[in-house]
Amino acid sequence: MRFTLWHFFIMRPFNPLHPNIIHLRLMNKNSYRGLISCLLGGALVSWMLSIYGCASIGAPMGGPKDSLPPVLEKANPLNFTPNFNAKTITLEFDEFVDVANVFEKLIINPPLNKFPVVERKLRTVTIRIKDTLEKNTTYSWRFDDVIKDVNEGNPFGNYTYVFSTGPTFDSATFSGRVIGAQTGKVDSTLIVVLHRDLSDTAIVKTKPRYVTKLDSAGVFRFSYLAPGRYNVFALKDEGMKRYSDSSIPFAFHNEVVEVSENTPPVKMLYFVAKERVPEKPSGTESVVEKKEGETQDKDKKPQTLSVRLSQESQGSHDILKDLHLQFNRPVKTIDSSLIVLTDTNYRAQRQVSVKLDSSGKELIISHPWKLGMEYLMIFKKGFAFDSAGLTSKQDDTLQVRAKGESDYGLLKIQFSGLNTEDNPVLQFVENNNIYKSVPLTSNTFLDRLFKPGQYELRILFDLNKNGIWDTGDYYTRRQPEQTIDLGQKITVRGNWDNELDVTVNRDE
């Protein structure tokens, strides 16, 4: 404890005969008051010093966040070492590092039969080679975000460790681009492989000689290649790097590529030759548990058939589409003579087609709908039956209003760089689904009644003029039809003249 003058007078036992007390008694009145003021002031200062003197000193808060990647200070053996015969490679950094996703991100060319062991300790990454290296071969080890600093996870990227088991290095390069044939988009999860074996079955049966990945733009690049003739493929890597499943994305180049110091780039279109059929879940039929308090009424079958407007037709119906009506239970048969479409004056309309969809849950009405017109759908008793013979017990009527002209927008697109001899088909994509496809016979598209919304634009080059995209087939050497993504979204506004100019570049 820290003692002060205040403690001396307060804590010491009072003795009236003490010399200090006697001396105080002899003081005059003013001197006594001055002494008391000094004592009180000293006590206050001592108290403040005791408070701040006992306060703990903490570490400073804040500071800039570390955004810098680790710096490689030393590699042993050195990068680009010829006549390489080491079994261990060490990389030393300027800070503590970690390694992650080694099997996925470390690309070794040519691939090894036994994957190396990659470990880290403090600032050092150690790679132990478990395989026998080929003679007179250039190896490149590409570290794509495999190594990161411990604190912030900043990746040590864009680093390739190269060595040769011979006295010289291979220096041939090869690059290109892979895009989706059906969508014109990029799938950066695909890999590109090179095969020295030029047989048709090499991509199915054997491992590739070289492997690389696509970047976000679909571009690939090989470096430190041995010159020679190669077949080029792109595919979804599902572990084997082979094309054994026609339901995975795949691309092939029709011609053998002669790889040298200045190999021209190639372009490939990836496609899915056959849609993958989802596997059915194994096991017995699922049992639906009833919630507590839930009645049995939901399990009871309805006593009559009924029909209602689908959700998208409630309010007003899009005249560009068929009218879809929904049943309250699946229907087996309908009698179209008991279904009548009229105006509000009950005048029957012509050119009406009625059909049941394959599920039996929807009724589809086709008709040349008129802008802004009110319609009545009349369903007479017994117009439909389910498999148990259940039918409607009375007549029913639904009212439908068609959208008006102000519910649509005028859309005009002027194309430049478009060759109509390539059979272009303009595709409007909404929520990843093709909303509308229109063959283009001129450089101008015009539609005065276009549904408002946001759309992506694509151009399909329809070789066989069937109006749809056709996939490819590696085994018959048939390339897929090409679709290009025009790279822009358009917003069509209702009751508005929407006009725009679009440039088409098929070679991008």
Beta strands, then each sheet from edge to edge (+ up, - down):
strand 1: 72-76
strand 2: 88-93
strand 3: 97-99
strand 4: 106-109
strand 5: 117-121
strand 6: 124-128
strand 7: 138-143
strand 8: 147-149
strand 9: 155-156
strand 10: 159-164
strand 11: 172-180
strand 12: 190-195
strand 13: 210-213
strand 14: 219-225
strand 15: 228-236
strand 16: 250-252
strand 17: 257-259
strand 18: 266-270
strand 19: 307-309
strand 20: 323-327
strand 21: 333-334
strand 22: 339-343
strand 23: 353-356
strand 24: 362-366
strand 25: 374-379
strand 26: 384-385
strand 27: 396-401
strand 28: 409-416
strand 29: 424-430
strand 30: 433-439
strand 31: 444-450
strand 32: 453-461
strand 33: 483-492
strand 34: 497-503
sheet 1: 1+ 2- 6+ 5-
sheet 2: 3+ 8- 9+
sheet 3: 4+ 7- 10+
sheet 4: 14+ 11- 18-
sheet 5: 13+ 12- 15+ 16-
sheet 6: 13+ 12- 15+ 17-
sheet 7: 19+ 20- 24+ 23-
sheet 8: 21+ 26-
sheet 9: 22+ 25- 27+
sheet 10: 31+ 28- 34-
sheet 11: 30+ 29- 32+ 33-
end
